[in-house]
């Protein structure tokens, strides 16, 4: 019995250790934790967050520009009279918010210790497209201006480079319909697209050039990559890394093109659209139906298979990626967060369209704009309050216990078999000594022990069978 006591103690210890490890592994499992929601009555188009997650700005159709802290508390808001919001972003030095309104109005807000305050406005008097950009401190702004034609096209748009006070530094005519501007240190990129020019006969022709154009901050054209007159090659998005300087371009036909700083095409990948790139250019992501995560050479690290992804975000360090779009499984929109190696962190569902997703520098804080504004952290299951049992961990624990029990039982059986002959002999001897009986010798009639095969009186050889028969006869 002692061996079974040892086995019982061993099994109890193993179960305790396995459950402890299982709970520890589950508690330390990274998850997407909902931290707060800022409720709104109208759609929130645009959102941005500082690198440390301490400030969030969002552009809501009804409320205007909202400034929140990292816990989702309102610090301030701004909305010019009679102006509809277009876009907003935080400058790279994180001191200024640049917002675009209506057809030509821009407003500037500075972050303060208590929130943000309006510090200036600029009315260009011309049409301003959705996505202007600024240099690192917001002192200079690149915008595309020109009034719309009757078909709402910006024909031969103009790139203007201005001071924050509105002083024009230079301007450049652009081919085709300009879609967006991206400004990095010493580099300004513009994406244009071919457009349809409808004729009086209800027919139309293609006009303009789909291209990427690069300028320095003095207005000199550095290079141009043209796709020609191609309606499907309109430039949807541009992302720029910091060091080394690389440029990811997404086009309307779901392609991604990857350029060097000098404009050399390094590779292209089918599966592009809205793009993002890590600051070291090692990870590139795009949202175009599926969500794609690529390495620096254009090889797929992983591709999402859960829905039509429209929005992509990547932490600057390249560790965390987020996609937003419509889920296959649910009849609503979803945001999915992954580590850039493909490990899923978590997801969240929304009743309306996901407009924008942004991440902090290290990806540990996620901001989503839909109708409301949502804040999430990357933490553990324990922090989320979900301490359920991980089925994979419990399976491992059960297998460990079963292996130990079966192995111990097998060893015990082998030991028992080895000892069985010796133990049987000793037990038989003790039993016969205690139950030794005298029976008459069939030759001389003297008493003979039932355990002997030779009569001690006459020396006759007597087999055990005869002794046994004598015992049986005597018992009867």
N, C-alpha and C positions, 0 to 999 in steps of 0.2 A: 504493500500500500504506500510505502514511502515514496516510490517513484511517481505515483499518481499525485501525491501532494506536491511534489516538485513541479510536475507538469501543470497542475492547477495554478500554482503561484506564477509560473512562467507565462501562461496564457493570460492571466489577469494583468500582469505587467505589460505584456505586448499590446493588449487591447487598450490599456490606459495610454501608453505611449503613442499608439496609432491614432487614437481619437484626439490626443493633444496636438499631434503633428497635423492631423486633418483640420482641426479647428484653427491652428495657427496659419496653415496655408490658405484656408478660406478667408480668414480675417485679413490677410495681407494681399489678397487678390485685388488688383486695381479695378475700380469701377467708375462709371460716370454718375456722379452724385448731383442731384438737383439741389441748388443752394437757394435760389430765389426767383421770383417772377415779378416783373413790374407790369401791372395790368393797364391796357389801353383800349380805347374804343374804336381805333382806326388802325390801318396798316402801317407798320414800321418798315421803311424801305432799306435803310442803310444803318450799319452799326460798325463801331470801331472800339478798340480797347488798348490801353497802354501796355507796355511790355510786362509790367509787374501786376497788372490787373486791378490797380487801385482806382482807375477812372474808366468809365464807359460813356461813349457818346452815341446817340441814336437819333435818326431823323424820322419823325412820325408825321403822317399827313395832316392830322388834326392838331397835334400839340406842338409841332415844330421840332426844334433841336433840343434834345434832353441831355443833361449831364448828370450821370449817376456815379456813386462811389462803388467800390468793389463788392458791397453787400446789397446793391440794388436800391439804395436810398437816393431820392431825388435831391440834387445839390443846386440845380438851377436849370432854367430853360429860356429859349429865345425863339421868337417868331416875328419876322417883319410883317407889317400889315399888308394884306392883299397879295402875299407871295406864297407860291406852292413850293414845297421842298423838292430838291433834286438829288443832292449828294452831300456827304460830309466825311471828313477824314481828319485824323490827328497827324500833325507834322512829325517828322522823324525825331526831332529833339523833344517831342512830347510837351511842348509849351503852348501850342496853338492849335485851334480847331478851325479848319477852313470849310465853309459851307456854301453851297450854290442854291439859288432860289429863282423861281420863275424863269424868265427868258434871259435875264442879264444881271441879276443881283448876286453879289457875293458878300458874305459877312464873316468876320473874324472874331473868335472868342479866345481868351486866354484862360488857362487853368490857374486857379488860386488855391490857397490852403482850404478854403471853405467850399469851393466848387469851380465855377467858371463865370467869366464876365465878358460882355460885349465890348470890344476895343476898336472896332472900325468896320466900315462897309465900303463897297465899291459897286457902282452901277456903270456897266460898260456901254449901255445903250444899244447893244447888239445881242443877237442870240448867242447864248453860251451852252455848249453841249454838256452832257451829263457828268462827264468825268474829267474835270481839270485836275491838275496836280501842282505841287509846290516843292521848292527846295527844302533842305533839312530844317531850317528855322522858320520857314514860311514867309521870308522877306521878299521872295520872288515867286510869281505864280505863272504857270503856263496854261493857257486856255485856247479853245478853238471857238472862233466866233464867225458869224455871218447869219443873216436872216434866212429863214426857210423859204423854199419856193412853193408854188401852189400845190405840189405833191408832197410837201413836208420833207424834202431833201435839202441837205446843206450842200449846195453846189460849189465846188472849188473853195472849200472852207479855208480860213486863214488861221494859222497858228500865231498867237500873240504872247509875247513874254513881257510881263509887267512887274513893277514893284507892287508891294502890298497897298501902297497909296494910290495906285492907278497910273503911274508914269510908264509910258510905253518904252521899252528898251529896244525891241525889234519885232518884226512880223515876217511871216513866210506864207506864200500861197501854197496850197496843198492839192495834190491830184485826187480826183474822186471825192467820195463822201467821207470826211474824217469821222472816226468813231470815238477815239479816246486818246489821252495823253498820259505818258508815264515819265516821271522826273526822278532821276537819281543824281548823285554827285557828279557834275560835269557831263551829264548825258540826258538828253530829252528825246523820247521816242514817241512817234505818232503812228497810229494805225488807221488806214483808210480802206474804203470798200467801193466796189462797183455798184452803181445804183440804176434803177429803171427810170427812164425819162418817158412819160406817157405823152403821146402825140394827140392832136385834135381828132384824128381818125380812130381813136380808142386803141390804137396800136402803141407799141413802146419800143424803145431801143436802149441798149446798155451804154452807159457812159461812165467815165472815170476809171481809175486804176486801183486795184487792191494791192496795197503795198505797206511795208514797214519803212519808216524814214527815221534816221538818227541825226540829231543836231547837238552841237556843244552849247554852252550857256551864252556864247556870243552870237549864236544864230548861224554858224557855219554848218552846212550839211556834211556829215561825216560819211554816211553811206546810205544806200537805199536798196532794199530787196523787193522786187516787183513780181507779182503773180499775174500781171497783165490785166486785161479787161475780163474779169472772171467774177461773176456775181456770187459764186459759192465760196470765194476766197476772202470775203470781207473779214477784217481783223476783229475778233471778238474780245480778246484780252491779251495783255502783255505783262510779264513778271520779270523782274531784274534781281539777280543775286548781288552780293556785295564783294566777296573775294573768294575765288576769282569771279570776275564780272562775266556772267552768262545771261542770256536772254531767252525766255520761253514765250512763244507766240502761239495762241490758239485761233483757229480760223472757223468760219461758219460751217464748213463741210466736215467737221469733227477731226481735223488734223492738228498736230502740234509740231512746231518747227523750233529747233534749238540752235541758237547762234552764239558765236564768240562776240567779244566786245567790238571787234573790228568788222562785224557783219558777215563773217564766214558761216555758212550753214554747216553745222556739225552732224546733225541727224534729224530725221523727222519720224513721227510715230502716229499711226492711225488711232485715234482715241484722244482727241484734244478738244478744247473749247475754252472754258474758264480755267485758268491755270494759276499755280502758285509754285514758288521755288524757295528752298532753304538758303540761308545767307552764305553757305559755303558751296552751293550748287551741287550738292551730293544727292539731293532728293528733289524730285519734281512731281507734282500732282496735277491732275486735270479732271474736270467733271464734264462728261459728254455722254449722256445716257448712263453708262457705267462710270464708276470712279476708278481712276488709274493712278498707281504709284509707280514711278520709274526711278532707276538709278541715273547717274551722271552720263552714262553711255546710251541711255534710251531703252535699257532692258526692263521688262516688267517685273517689279517686285511682287505685286499682287493687284488683282482687279476685283472690285466689288460685284456681287451678283444679286443684290437685294432690291434694286429699284432704278428708276430713272434719276440720275444724279445731275443737279443743275448748278450746285454751288460747291466750291472746294476751298479749303483753308489748310495751311500748313504752318506749324510753329517755326520760328526763324532758325532754331537749332536743328530742325528736320526730324524731331523725335515723334511728333504726334500729328496726325492728319484727321480732318473732319470733312465729311461730305453731307450735303443736304439735297433732298429731292423727294420724289414720290415713291413710296414703298410698294413693292409687288404684293406683299402680304397684307397690308392694311390700306383701306381706302382713305388715306390721308398722307400728309408729308412726314418725313422722318429725317433726323440727323444721326449719323453714325460716326463714332470716333474710334480710331485705330492707332496703335503704334505703327510706325512706318515700316516695320518688318511684317505687318499683316495681322498681328495679334489684335483681336477686337477688345476694346475697352468697354463700350456700351452704346446704347442708342436711346433716343427719345422721340415720341410721336407728337404730332401737332394737328389740330383740326383744320388749319389753313395752310397756305403756302409758306414755305421757308424762303425768306427773302435774302438773308445774309448770315454768314457764320464767320467768327473771328476767334483767334487763339492768342494767348500771351506768348512771350518769348520762348518759354520752355514747354508750352502746351498744357500746363496744369490747370488752366482756367479757360472755359469756353463760353462765348456769348453768342446767342442766337436771336435773330429778329424774325418774327412772324407777325401776327397781330400784336402780341405782347413781346416783351423783352425778357429773355431767360438767361440765367447765369448758372453754370455748372462747374464743379471742381472734379479733378481726377484724384480720388482717394481710395480708401479700402471699403470692403463690404461691411466691416464693423462700423465704420463711420456712417454708412448708409442705413444702418439698423437692420440689415439683412444678414442674419447669422445662420441661415439654413445649411443643411448638410450638403457638401459637395459630393455628387455621386461617384466621380472618378476617385476621389480620395478614399471614400468608404470602400470601394471595390478593392483598392490596393490593400487597405487595412485587413479586410476579410481574407484575402489571399495570403497575406503574411501569417495570420493566425492559423489558417488551415494547413499551410506548409509546416509550421512548427508542430502542430498537434499530430499530423500524420507521421512526420519524421520521428517524433518522440515515441509514438505508439509502435512504429515499426522496430525501432531500437529495443524497446521493452520486450516485444515478442521474440526477437532474436536472442536476447539474454535469457529469457525464460526457457526457450528450447534447449539452450546449452546446459542449463542447470537441471533439466527435468530428469534424466537418468539417475543422477546422484541423489536427488531429493526423493525419488520414488523408492530407491533401495533403502535409504535410511528410514523412511516411513514404514516400509514393509517389515523391516527388522524390528522396529519398535512395536509394531502391531502384533507380530508373532510372539515376541517375548511376553507381552502382556496377556495374550490369549493362548499361551502354550498349553496344550492338552496331552494327557497320557492315554494312549490306546494300546490294546493287547497286541503283542507280536504274534503274527499268524503261525510262527514256527515253535517258539518256546512259551508263548503266552505271557511273558513278562511285559510290564508297561514300557512303552516306547514313546518318546516325544514325537508329536506330529511334525516337528520341523526336521527330524533326522531321517536319513535314508538307510542307516545301518543299525541293527539292534545292538544295544550296549551289553546285553547279557550273552547272547549266543553268536553274535557277529554276523547274523544273517543279513544278506543284502535285500533290502525292502524298498521297492520303488514308491514314489510319492502317490502314484495312482492307487496302490493297494492301501496305503495309509489313508488316502482320501476316501476310498470306498469303505474302509473300516469306520471312519468317522461318520460317514453317511448312514451305514448300517446301525451304528450305535445311536445315532440321533433318531432313527426310526424305531 
